[in-house]
Amino acid sequence: MTPEDLRAAYKFILESNDGEVIMEDLELRFHIRSPVFSNDPHETAYRDGQRSVVLFMQNMLKPKTIEEEMV
């Protein structure tokens, strides 16, 4: 599967009505709209890891950057 095919698959699933509901839920659950900070540094790292997955999914929905198109 090419990177373009993978991006298209993410877009197909996540831009559907159900996909939008799921993304909304993931954003609420995994610290997109709330701080990741905790007094426990391990908890902060854990939360940031959760958040990074949702950020990756959001980025797959965006158009490719010029740098990505040149690769």
mmCIF file of the N, C-alpha and C atoms, coordinates in Angstrom:
data_MODEL
# 
_entry.id   MODEL 
# 
loop_
_atom_site.group_PDB 
_atom_site.id 
_atom_site.type_symbol 
_atom_site.label_atom_id 
_atom_site.label_alt_id 
_atom_site.label_comp_id 
_atom_site.label_asym_id 
_atom_site.label_entity_id 
_atom_site.label_seq_id 
_atom_site.pdbx_PDB_ins_code 
_atom_site.Cartn_x 
_atom_site.Cartn_y 
_atom_site.Cartn_z 
_atom_site.occupancy 
_atom_site.B_iso_or_equiv 
_atom_site.pdbx_formal_charge 
_atom_site.auth_seq_id 
_atom_site.auth_comp_id 
_atom_site.auth_asym_id 
_atom_site.auth_atom_id 
_atom_site.pdbx_PDB_model_num 
ATOM 1   N N  . MET A 1 1  ? 0.847   -1.170 0.000  1.00 0.00 ? 1  MET A N  1 
ATOM 2   C CA . MET A 1 1  ? 0.000   0.000  0.000  1.00 0.00 ? 1  MET A CA 1 
ATOM 3   C C  . MET A 1 1  ? 0.896   1.238  0.000  1.00 0.00 ? 1  MET A C  1 
ATOM 4   N N  . THR A 1 2  ? 0.604   2.152  -0.893 1.00 0.00 ? 2  THR A N  1 
ATOM 5   C CA . THR A 1 2  ? 1.400   3.379  -0.977 1.00 0.00 ? 2  THR A CA 1 
ATOM 6   C C  . THR A 1 2  ? 0.943   4.365  0.096  1.00 0.00 ? 2  THR A C  1 
ATOM 7   N N  . PRO A 1 3  ? 1.778   5.359  0.418  1.00 0.00 ? 3  PRO A N  1 
ATOM 8   C CA . PRO A 1 3  ? 1.353   6.393  1.367  1.00 0.00 ? 3  PRO A CA 1 
ATOM 9   C C  . PRO A 1 3  ? 0.067   7.105  0.915  1.00 0.00 ? 3  PRO A C  1 
ATOM 10  N N  . GLU A 1 4  ? -0.073  7.291  -0.390 1.00 0.00 ? 4  GLU A N  1 
ATOM 11  C CA . GLU A 1 4  ? -1.284  7.949  -0.897 1.00 0.00 ? 4  GLU A CA 1 
ATOM 12  C C  . GLU A 1 4  ? -2.517  7.074  -0.664 1.00 0.00 ? 4  GLU A C  1 
ATOM 13  N N  . ASP A 1 5  ? -2.361  5.766  -0.871 1.00 0.00 ? 5  ASP A N  1 
ATOM 14  C CA . ASP A 1 5  ? -3.467  4.839  -0.622 1.00 0.00 ? 5  ASP A CA 1 
ATOM 15  C C  . ASP A 1 5  ? -3.851  4.823  0.857  1.00 0.00 ? 5  ASP A C  1 
ATOM 16  N N  . LEU A 1 6  ? -2.847  4.847  1.720  1.00 0.00 ? 6  LEU A N  1 
ATOM 17  C CA . LEU A 1 6  ? -3.103  4.840  3.157  1.00 0.00 ? 6  LEU A CA 1 
ATOM 18  C C  . LEU A 1 6  ? -3.843  6.106  3.571  1.00 0.00 ? 6  LEU A C  1 
ATOM 19  N N  . ARG A 1 7  ? -3.385  7.255  3.071  1.00 0.00 ? 7  ARG A N  1 
ATOM 20  C CA . ARG A 1 7  ? -4.055  8.524  3.371  1.00 0.00 ? 7  ARG A CA 1 
ATOM 21  C C  . ARG A 1 7  ? -5.504  8.499  2.886  1.00 0.00 ? 7  ARG A C  1 
ATOM 22  N N  . ALA A 1 8  ? -5.731  7.955  1.697  1.00 0.00 ? 8  ALA A N  1 
ATOM 23  C CA . ALA A 1 8  ? -7.083  7.859  1.148  1.00 0.00 ? 8  ALA A CA 1 
ATOM 24  C C  . ALA A 1 8  ? -7.958  6.955  2.009  1.00 0.00 ? 8  ALA A C  1 
ATOM 25  N N  . ALA A 1 9  ? -7.393  5.873  2.536  1.00 0.00 ? 9  ALA A N  1 
ATOM 26  C CA . ALA A 1 9  ? -8.158  4.973  3.403  1.00 0.00 ? 9  ALA A CA 1 
ATOM 27  C C  . ALA A 1 9  ? -8.563  5.672  4.698  1.00 0.00 ? 9  ALA A C  1 
ATOM 28  N N  . TYR A 1 10 ? -7.618  6.405  5.301  1.00 0.00 ? 10 TYR A N  1 
ATOM 29  C CA . TYR A 1 10 ? -7.950  7.172  6.507  1.00 0.00 ? 10 TYR A CA 1 
ATOM 30  C C  . TYR A 1 10 ? -9.079  8.158  6.205  1.00 0.00 ? 10 TYR A C  1 
ATOM 31  N N  . LYS A 1 11 ? -8.948  8.885  5.112  1.00 0.00 ? 11 LYS A N  1 
ATOM 32  C CA . LYS A 1 11 ? -9.953  9.882  4.760  1.00 0.00 ? 11 LYS A CA 1 
ATOM 33  C C  . LYS A 1 11 ? -11.319 9.227  4.521  1.00 0.00 ? 11 LYS A C  1 
ATOM 34  N N  . PHE A 1 12 ? -11.324 8.099  3.821  1.00 0.00 ? 12 PHE A N  1 
ATOM 35  C CA . PHE A 1 12 ? -12.580 7.416  3.515  1.00 0.00 ? 12 PHE A CA 1 
ATOM 36  C C  . PHE A 1 12 ? -13.322 7.044  4.795  1.00 0.00 ? 12 PHE A C  1 
ATOM 37  N N  . ILE A 1 13 ? -12.596 6.486  5.751  1.00 0.00 ? 13 ILE A N  1 
ATOM 38  C CA . ILE A 1 13 ? -13.217 6.043  7.005  1.00 0.00 ? 13 ILE A CA 1 
ATOM 39  C C  . ILE A 1 13 ? -13.548 7.218  7.917  1.00 0.00 ? 13 ILE A C  1 
ATOM 40  N N  . LEU A 1 14 ? -12.588 8.097  8.139  1.00 0.00 ? 14 LEU A N  1 
ATOM 41  C CA . LEU A 1 14 ? -12.745 9.118  9.166  1.00 0.00 ? 14 LEU A CA 1 
ATOM 42  C C  . LEU A 1 14 ? -13.579 10.314 8.728  1.00 0.00 ? 14 LEU A C  1 
ATOM 43  N N  . GLU A 1 15 ? -13.778 10.493 7.423  1.00 0.00 ? 15 GLU A N  1 
ATOM 44  C CA . GLU A 1 15 ? -14.628 11.592 6.972  1.00 0.00 ? 15 GLU A CA 1 
ATOM 45  C C  . GLU A 1 15 ? -16.080 11.150 6.751  1.00 0.00 ? 15 GLU A C  1 
ATOM 46  N N  . SER A 1 16 ? -16.375 9.879  7.032  1.00 0.00 ? 16 SER A N  1 
ATOM 47  C CA . SER A 1 16 ? -17.762 9.429  6.986  1.00 0.00 ? 16 SER A CA 1 
ATOM 48  C C  . SER A 1 16 ? -18.487 9.967  8.222  1.00 0.00 ? 16 SER A C  1 
ATOM 49  N N  . ASN A 1 17 ? -19.801 9.856  8.257  1.00 0.00 ? 17 ASN A N  1 
ATOM 50  C CA . ASN A 1 17 ? -20.554 10.326 9.425  1.00 0.00 ? 17 ASN A CA 1 
ATOM 51  C C  . ASN A 1 17 ? -20.108 9.601  10.694 1.00 0.00 ? 17 ASN A C  1 
ATOM 52  N N  . ASP A 1 18 ? -19.982 8.279  10.614 1.00 0.00 ? 18 ASP A N  1 
ATOM 53  C CA . ASP A 1 18 ? -19.526 7.526  11.782 1.00 0.00 ? 18 ASP A CA 1 
ATOM 54  C C  . ASP A 1 18 ? -18.095 7.886  12.154 1.00 0.00 ? 18 ASP A C  1 
ATOM 55  N N  . GLY A 1 19 ? -17.246 8.074  11.163 1.00 0.00 ? 19 GLY A N  1 
ATOM 56  C CA . GLY A 1 19 ? -15.865 8.451  11.423 1.00 0.00 ? 19 GLY A CA 1 
ATOM 57  C C  . GLY A 1 19 ? -15.758 9.779  12.141 1.00 0.00 ? 19 GLY A C  1 
ATOM 58  N N  . GLU A 1 20 ? -16.593 10.727 11.773 1.00 0.00 ? 20 GLU A N  1 
ATOM 59  C CA . GLU A 1 20 ? -16.580 12.028 12.442 1.00 0.00 ? 20 GLU A CA 1 
ATOM 60  C C  . GLU A 1 20 ? -17.009 11.893 13.898 1.00 0.00 ? 20 GLU A C  1 
ATOM 61  N N  . VAL A 1 21 ? -17.988 11.038 14.167 1.00 0.00 ? 21 VAL A N  1 
ATOM 62  C CA . VAL A 1 21 ? -18.427 10.791 15.547 1.00 0.00 ? 21 VAL A CA 1 
ATOM 63  C C  . VAL A 1 21 ? -17.286 10.165 16.346 1.00 0.00 ? 21 VAL A C  1 
ATOM 64  N N  . ILE A 1 22 ? -16.608 9.205  15.746 1.00 0.00 ? 22 ILE A N  1 
ATOM 65  C CA . ILE A 1 22 ? -15.498 8.535  16.416 1.00 0.00 ? 22 ILE A CA 1 
ATOM 66  C C  . ILE A 1 22 ? -14.358 9.504  16.680 1.00 0.00 ? 22 ILE A C  1 
ATOM 67  N N  . MET A 1 23 ? -14.002 10.332 15.695 1.00 0.00 ? 23 MET A N  1 
ATOM 68  C CA . MET A 1 23 ? -12.928 11.304 15.904 1.00 0.00 ? 23 MET A CA 1 
ATOM 69  C C  . MET A 1 23 ? -13.282 12.274 17.030 1.00 0.00 ? 23 MET A C  1 
ATOM 70  N N  . GLU A 1 24 ? -14.509 12.713 17.069 1.00 0.00 ? 24 GLU A N  1 
ATOM 71  C CA . GLU A 1 24 ? -14.957 13.614 18.152 1.00 0.00 ? 24 GLU A CA 1 
ATOM 72  C C  . GLU A 1 24 ? -14.751 12.932 19.508 1.00 0.00 ? 24 GLU A C  1 
ATOM 73  N N  . ASP A 1 25 ? -15.146 11.674 19.609 1.00 0.00 ? 25 ASP A N  1 
ATOM 74  C CA . ASP A 1 25 ? -14.991 10.932 20.853 1.00 0.00 ? 25 ASP A CA 1 
ATOM 75  C C  . ASP A 1 25 ? -13.514 10.773 21.221 1.00 0.00 ? 25 ASP A C  1 
ATOM 76  N N  . LEU A 1 26 ? -12.683 10.416 20.244 1.00 0.00 ? 26 LEU A N  1 
ATOM 77  C CA . LEU A 1 26 ? -11.249 10.256 20.510 1.00 0.00 ? 26 LEU A CA 1 
ATOM 78  C C  . LEU A 1 26 ? -10.616 11.566 20.964 1.00 0.00 ? 26 LEU A C  1 
ATOM 79  N N  . GLU A 1 27 ? -11.030 12.676 20.355 1.00 0.00 ? 27 GLU A N  1 
ATOM 80  C CA . GLU A 1 27 ? -10.490 13.982 20.752 1.00 0.00 ? 27 GLU A CA 1 
ATOM 81  C C  . GLU A 1 27 ? -10.852 14.310 22.198 1.00 0.00 ? 27 GLU A C  1 
ATOM 82  N N  . LEU A 1 28 ? -12.044 13.945 22.608 1.00 0.00 ? 28 LEU A N  1 
ATOM 83  C CA . LEU A 1 28 ? -12.459 14.209 23.987 1.00 0.00 ? 28 LEU A CA 1 
ATOM 84  C C  . LEU A 1 28 ? -11.769 13.277 24.975 1.00 0.00 ? 28 LEU A C  1 
ATOM 85  N N  . ARG A 1 29 ? -11.598 12.033 24.613 1.00 0.00 ? 29 ARG A N  1 
ATOM 86  C CA . ARG A 1 29 ? -11.014 11.042 25.518 1.00 0.00 ? 29 ARG A CA 1 
ATOM 87  C C  . ARG A 1 29 ? -9.501  11.158 25.665 1.00 0.00 ? 29 ARG A C  1 
ATOM 88  N N  . PHE A 1 30 ? -8.829  11.569 24.608 1.00 0.00 ? 30 PHE A N  1 
ATOM 89  C CA . PHE A 1 30 ? -7.379  11.445 24.580 1.00 0.00 ? 30 PHE A CA 1 
ATOM 90  C C  . PHE A 1 30 ? -6.659  12.787 24.473 1.00 0.00 ? 30 PHE A C  1 
ATOM 91  N N  . HIS A 1 31 ? -7.162  13.758 25.196 1.00 0.00 ? 31 HIS A N  1 
ATOM 92  C CA . HIS A 1 31 ? -6.436  14.982 25.538 1.00 0.00 ? 31 HIS A CA 1 
ATOM 93  C C  . HIS A 1 31 ? -6.134  15.918 24.379 1.00 0.00 ? 31 HIS A C  1 
ATOM 94  N N  . ILE A 1 32 ? -6.992  15.953 23.378 1.00 0.00 ? 32 ILE A N  1 
ATOM 95  C CA . ILE A 1 32 ? -6.828  16.947 22.327 1.00 0.00 ? 32 ILE A CA 1 
ATOM 96  C C  . ILE A 1 32 ? -7.352  18.286 22.826 1.00 0.00 ? 32 ILE A C  1 
ATOM 97  N N  . ARG A 1 33 ? -8.355  18.247 23.654 1.00 0.00 ? 33 ARG A N  1 
ATOM 98  C CA . ARG A 1 33 ? -8.976  19.484 24.144 1.00 0.00 ? 33 ARG A CA 1 
ATOM 99  C C  . ARG A 1 33 ? -8.728  19.715 25.630 1.00 0.00 ? 33 ARG A C  1 
ATOM 100 N N  . SER A 1 34 ? -7.792  18.999 26.184 1.00 0.00 ? 34 SER A N  1 
ATOM 101 C CA . SER A 1 34 ? -7.475  19.171 27.601 1.00 0.00 ? 34 SER A CA 1 
ATOM 102 C C  . SER A 1 34 ? -5.976  18.977 27.794 1.00 0.00 ? 34 SER A C  1 
ATOM 103 N N  . PRO A 1 35 ? -5.439  19.497 28.876 1.00 0.00 ? 35 PRO A N  1 
ATOM 104 C CA . PRO A 1 35 ? -3.998  19.376 29.103 1.00 0.00 ? 35 PRO A CA 1 
ATOM 105 C C  . PRO A 1 35 ? -3.587  17.921 29.353 1.00 0.00 ? 35 PRO A C  1 
ATOM 106 N N  . VAL A 1 36 ? -2.378  17.592 28.975 1.00 0.00 ? 36 VAL A N  1 
ATOM 107 C CA . VAL A 1 36 ? -1.841  16.262 29.254 1.00 0.00 ? 36 VAL A CA 1 
ATOM 108 C C  . VAL A 1 36 ? -1.069  16.246 30.572 1.00 0.00 ? 36 VAL A C  1 
ATOM 109 N N  . PHE A 1 37 ? -0.822  17.414 31.138 1.00 0.00 ? 37 PHE A N  1 
ATOM 110 C CA . PHE A 1 37 ? 0.009   17.517 32.335 1.00 0.00 ? 37 PHE A CA 1 
ATOM 111 C C  . PHE A 1 37 ? -0.606  16.774 33.520 1.00 0.00 ? 37 PHE A C  1 
ATOM 112 N N  . SER A 1 38 ? 0.264   16.107 34.265 1.00 0.00 ? 38 SER A N  1 
ATOM 113 C CA . SER A 1 38 ? -0.071  15.479 35.533 1.00 0.00 ? 38 SER A CA 1 
ATOM 114 C C  . SER A 1 38 ? 1.134   15.677 36.444 1.00 0.00 ? 38 SER A C  1 
ATOM 115 N N  . ASN A 1 39 ? 0.910   15.606 37.749 1.00 0.00 ? 39 ASN A N  1 
ATOM 116 C CA . ASN A 1 39 ? 2.042   15.689 38.677 1.00 0.00 ? 39 ASN A CA 1 
ATOM 117 C C  . ASN A 1 39 ? 2.963   14.479 38.547 1.00 0.00 ? 39 ASN A C  1 
ATOM 118 N N  . ASP A 1 40 ? 2.438   13.400 38.012 1.00 0.00 ? 40 ASP A N  1 
ATOM 119 C CA . ASP A 1 40 ? 3.211   12.191 37.772 1.00 0.00 ? 40 ASP A CA 1 
ATOM 120 C C  . ASP A 1 40 ? 3.767   12.245 36.345 1.00 0.00 ? 40 ASP A C  1 
ATOM 121 N N  . PRO A 1 41 ? 5.094   12.332 36.171 1.00 0.00 ? 41 PRO A N  1 
ATOM 122 C CA . PRO A 1 41 ? 5.654   12.455 34.824 1.00 0.00 ? 41 PRO A CA 1 
ATOM 123 C C  . PRO A 1 41 ? 5.339   11.251 33.931 1.00 0.00 ? 41 PRO A C  1 
ATOM 124 N N  . HIS A 1 42 ? 5.180   10.084 34.524 1.00 0.00 ? 42 HIS A N  1 
ATOM 125 C CA . HIS A 1 42 ? 4.824   8.905  33.730 1.00 0.00 ? 42 HIS A CA 1 
ATOM 126 C C  . HIS A 1 42 ? 3.416   9.030  33.170 1.00 0.00 ? 42 HIS A C  1 
ATOM 127 N N  . GLU A 1 43 ? 2.519   9.562  33.971 1.00 0.00 ? 43 GLU A N  1 
ATOM 128 C CA . GLU A 1 43 ? 1.138   9.792  33.513 1.00 0.00 ? 43 GLU A CA 1 
ATOM 129 C C  . GLU A 1 43 ? 1.110   10.848 32.414 1.00 0.00 ? 43 GLU A C  1 
ATOM 130 N N  . THR A 1 44 ? 1.908   11.902 32.571 1.00 0.00 ? 44 THR A N  1 
ATOM 131 C CA . THR A 1 44 ? 1.990   12.929 31.534 1.00 0.00 ? 44 THR A CA 1 
ATOM 132 C C  . THR A 1 44 ? 2.466   12.316 30.218 1.00 0.00 ? 44 THR A C  1 
ATOM 133 N N  . ALA A 1 45 ? 3.515   11.487 30.282 1.00 0.00 ? 45 ALA A N  1 
ATOM 134 C CA . ALA A 1 45 ? 4.031   10.839 29.080 1.00 0.00 ? 45 ALA A CA 1 
ATOM 135 C C  . ALA A 1 45 ? 2.989   9.915  28.467 1.00 0.00 ? 45 ALA A C  1 
ATOM 136 N N  . TYR A 1 46 ? 2.268   9.179  29.290 1.00 0.00 ? 46 TYR A N  1 
ATOM 137 C CA . TYR A 1 46 ? 1.222   8.274  28.814 1.00 0.00 ? 46 TYR A CA 1 
ATOM 138 C C  . TYR A 1 46 ? 0.132   9.061  28.076 1.00 0.00 ? 46 TYR A C  1 
ATOM 139 N N  . ARG A 1 47 ? -0.329  10.133 28.702 1.00 0.00 ? 47 ARG A N  1 
ATOM 140 C CA . ARG A 1 47 ? -1.376  10.960 28.083 1.00 0.00 ? 47 ARG A CA 1 
ATOM 141 C C  . ARG A 1 47 ? -0.893  11.582 26.773 1.00 0.00 ? 47 ARG A C  1 
ATOM 142 N N  . ASP A 1 48 ? 0.354   12.016 26.752 1.00 0.00 ? 48 ASP A N  1 
ATOM 143 C CA . ASP A 1 48 ? 0.893   12.610 25.536 1.00 0.00 ? 48 ASP A CA 1 
ATOM 144 C C  . ASP A 1 48 ? 0.978   11.574 24.423 1.00 0.00 ? 48 ASP A C  1 
ATOM 145 N N  . GLY A 1 49 ? 1.279   10.336 24.776 1.00 0.00 ? 49 GLY A N  1 
ATOM 146 C CA . GLY A 1 49 ? 1.287   9.255  23.799 1.00 0.00 ? 49 GLY A CA 1 
ATOM 147 C C  . GLY A 1 49 ? -0.095  9.015  23.223 1.00 0.00 ? 49 GLY A C  1 
ATOM 148 N N  . GLN A 1 50 ? -1.111  9.028  24.075 1.00 0.00 ? 50 GLN A N  1 
ATOM 149 C CA . GLN A 1 50 ? -2.492  8.882  23.595 1.00 0.00 ? 50 GLN A CA 1 
ATOM 150 C C  . GLN A 1 50 ? -2.829  10.012 22.640 1.00 0.00 ? 50 GLN A C  1 
ATOM 151 N N  . ARG A 1 51 ? -2.476  11.204 23.035 1.00 0.00 ? 51 ARG A N  1 
ATOM 152 C CA . ARG A 1 51 ? -2.776  12.397 22.234 1.00 0.00 ? 51 ARG A CA 1 
ATOM 153 C C  . ARG A 1 51 ? -2.096  12.331 20.871 1.00 0.00 ? 51 ARG A C  1 
ATOM 154 N N  . SER A 1 52 ? -0.869  11.825 20.834 1.00 0.00 ? 52 SER A N  1 
ATOM 155 C CA . SER A 1 52 ? -0.125  11.800 19.573 1.00 0.00 ? 52 SER A CA 1 
ATOM 156 C C  . SER A 1 52 ? -0.797  10.908 18.531 1.00 0.00 ? 52 SER A C  1 
ATOM 157 N N  . VAL A 1 53 ? -1.472  9.854  18.962 1.00 0.00 ? 53 VAL A N  1 
ATOM 158 C CA . VAL A 1 53 ? -2.180  8.980  18.019 1.00 0.00 ? 53 VAL A CA 1 
ATOM 159 C C  . VAL A 1 53 ? -3.324  9.739  17.350 1.00 0.00 ? 53 VAL A C  1 
ATOM 160 N N  . VAL A 1 54 ? -4.083  10.480 18.130 1.00 0.00 ? 54 VAL A N  1 
ATOM 161 C CA . VAL A 1 54 ? -5.206  11.246 17.572 1.00 0.00 ? 54 VAL A CA 1 
ATOM 162 C C  . VAL A 1 54 ? -4.676  12.343 16.653 1.00 0.00 ? 54 VAL A C  1 
ATOM 163 N N  . LEU A 1 55 ? -3.585  12.992 17.032 1.00 0.00 ? 55 LEU A N  1 
ATOM 164 C CA . LEU A 1 55 ? -2.988  14.013 16.175 1.00 0.00 ? 55 LEU A CA 1 
ATOM 165 C C  . LEU A 1 55 ? -2.534  13.418 14.850 1.00 0.00 ? 55 LEU A C  1 
ATOM 166 N N  . PHE A 1 56 ? -1.979  12.213 14.889 1.00 0.00 ? 56 PHE A N  1 
ATOM 167 C CA . PHE A 1 56 ? -1.581  11.535 13.653 1.00 0.00 ? 56 PHE A CA 1 
ATOM 168 C C  . PHE A 1 56 ? -2.805  11.312 12.765 1.00 0.00 ? 56 PHE A C  1 
ATOM 169 N N  . MET A 1 57 ? -3.882  10.842 13.346 1.00 0.00 ? 57 MET A N  1 
ATOM 170 C CA . MET A 1 57 ? -5.103  10.589 12.576 1.00 0.00 ? 57 MET A CA 1 
ATOM 171 C C  . MET A 1 57 ? -5.636  11.883 11.969 1.00 0.00 ? 57 MET A C  1 
ATOM 172 N N  . GLN A 1 58 ? -5.613  12.964 12.739 1.00 0.00 ? 58 GLN A N  1 
ATOM 173 C CA . GLN A 1 58 ? -6.054  14.259 12.216 1.00 0.00 ? 58 GLN A CA 1 
ATOM 174 C C  . GLN A 1 58 ? -5.177  14.693 11.051 1.00 0.00 ? 58 GLN A C  1 
ATOM 175 N N  . ASN A 1 59 ? -3.876  14.486 11.168 1.00 0.00 ? 59 ASN A N  1 
ATOM 176 C CA . ASN A 1 59 ? -2.955  14.882 10.094 1.00 0.00 ? 59 ASN A CA 1 
ATOM 177 C C  . ASN A 1 59 ? -3.164  14.071 8.829  1.00 0.00 ? 59 ASN A C  1 
ATOM 178 N N  . MET A 1 60 ? -3.606  12.843 8.960  1.00 0.00 ? 60 MET A N  1 
ATOM 179 C CA . MET A 1 60 ? -3.881  12.024 7.779  1.00 0.00 ? 60 MET A CA 1 
ATOM 180 C C  . MET A 1 60 ? -5.075  12.567 6.990  1.00 0.00 ? 60 MET A C  1 
ATOM 181 N N  . LEU A 1 61 ? -5.906  13.366 7.629  1.00 0.00 ? 61 LEU A N  1 
ATOM 182 C CA . LEU A 1 61 ? -7.074  13.950 6.962  1.00 0.00 ? 61 LEU A CA 1 
ATOM 183 C C  . LEU A 1 61 ? -6.745  15.246 6.232  1.00 0.00 ? 61 LEU A C  1 
ATOM 184 N N  . LYS A 1 62 ? -5.592  15.825 6.550  1.00 0.00 ? 62 LYS A N  1 
ATOM 185 C CA . LYS A 1 62 ? -5.206  17.094 5.927  1.00 0.00 ? 62 LYS A CA 1 
ATOM 186 C C  . LYS A 1 62 ? -4.573  16.841 4.563  1.00 0.00 ? 62 LYS A C  1 
ATOM 187 N N  . PRO A 1 63 ? -4.646  17.828 3.674  1.00 0.00 ? 63 PRO A N  1 
ATOM 188 C CA . PRO A 1 63 ? -3.939  17.678 2.393  1.00 0.00 ? 63 PRO A CA 1 
ATOM 189 C C  . PRO A 1 63 ? -2.453  17.518 2.629  1.00 0.00 ? 63 PRO A C  1 
ATOM 190 N N  . LYS A 1 64 ? -1.787  16.851 1.714  1.00 0.00 ? 64 LYS A N  1 
ATOM 191 C CA . LYS A 1 64 ? -0.347  16.669 1.826  1.00 0.00 ? 64 LYS A CA 1 
ATOM 192 C C  . LYS A 1 64 ? 0.362   18.017 1.757  1.00 0.00 ? 64 LYS A C  1 
ATOM 193 N N  . THR A 1 65 ? 1.478   18.115 2.476  1.00 0.00 ? 65 THR A N  1 
ATOM 194 C CA . THR A 1 65 ? 2.280   19.327 2.421  1.00 0.00 ? 65 THR A CA 1 
ATOM 195 C C  . THR A 1 65 ? 3.149   19.299 1.166  1.00 0.00 ? 65 THR A C  1 
ATOM 196 N N  . ILE A 1 66 ? 3.704   20.423 0.817  1.00 0.00 ? 66 ILE A N  1 
ATOM 197 C CA . ILE A 1 66 ? 4.595   20.499 -0.343 1.00 0.00 ? 66 ILE A CA 1 
ATOM 198 C C  . ILE A 1 66 ? 5.768   19.550 -0.180 1.00 0.00 ? 66 ILE A C  1 
ATOM 199 N N  . GLU A 1 67 ? 6.325   19.468 1.045  1.00 0.00 ? 67 GLU A N  1 
ATOM 200 C CA . GLU A 1 67 ? 7.450   18.579 1.294  1.00 0.00 ? 67 GLU A CA 1 
ATOM 201 C C  . GLU A 1 67 ? 7.064   17.123 1.053  1.00 0.00 ? 67 GLU A C  1 
ATOM 202 N N  . GLU A 1 68 ? 5.870   16.734 1.477  1.00 0.00 ? 68 GLU A N  1 
ATOM 203 C CA . GLU A 1 68 ? 5.422   15.352 1.273  1.00 0.00 ? 68 GLU A CA 1 
ATOM 204 C C  . GLU A 1 68 ? 5.222   15.056 -0.210 1.00 0.00 ? 68 GLU A C  1 
ATOM 205 N N  . GLU A 1 69 ? 4.758   16.038 -0.957 1.00 0.00 ? 69 GLU A N  1 
ATOM 206 C CA . GLU A 1 69 ? 4.523   15.832 -2.381 1.00 0.00 ? 69 GLU A CA 1 
ATOM 207 C C  . GLU A 1 69 ? 5.822   15.674 -3.147 1.00 0.00 ? 69 GLU A C  1 
ATOM 208 N N  . MET A 1 70 ? 6.900   16.256 -2.623 1.00 0.00 ? 70 MET A N  1 
ATOM 209 C CA . MET A 1 70 ? 8.193   16.193 -3.311 1.00 0.00 ? 70 MET A CA 1 
ATOM 210 C C  . MET A 1 70 ? 8.899   14.858 -3.081 1.00 0.00 ? 70 MET A C  1 
ATOM 211 N N  . VAL A 1 71 ? 8.462   14.096 -2.073 1.00 0.00 ? 71 VAL A N  1 
ATOM 212 C CA . VAL A 1 71 ? 9.107   12.809 -1.753 1.00 0.00 ? 71 VAL A CA 1 
ATOM 213 C C  . VAL A 1 71 ? 8.593   11.732 -2.670 1.00 0.00 ? 71 VAL A C  1 
# 
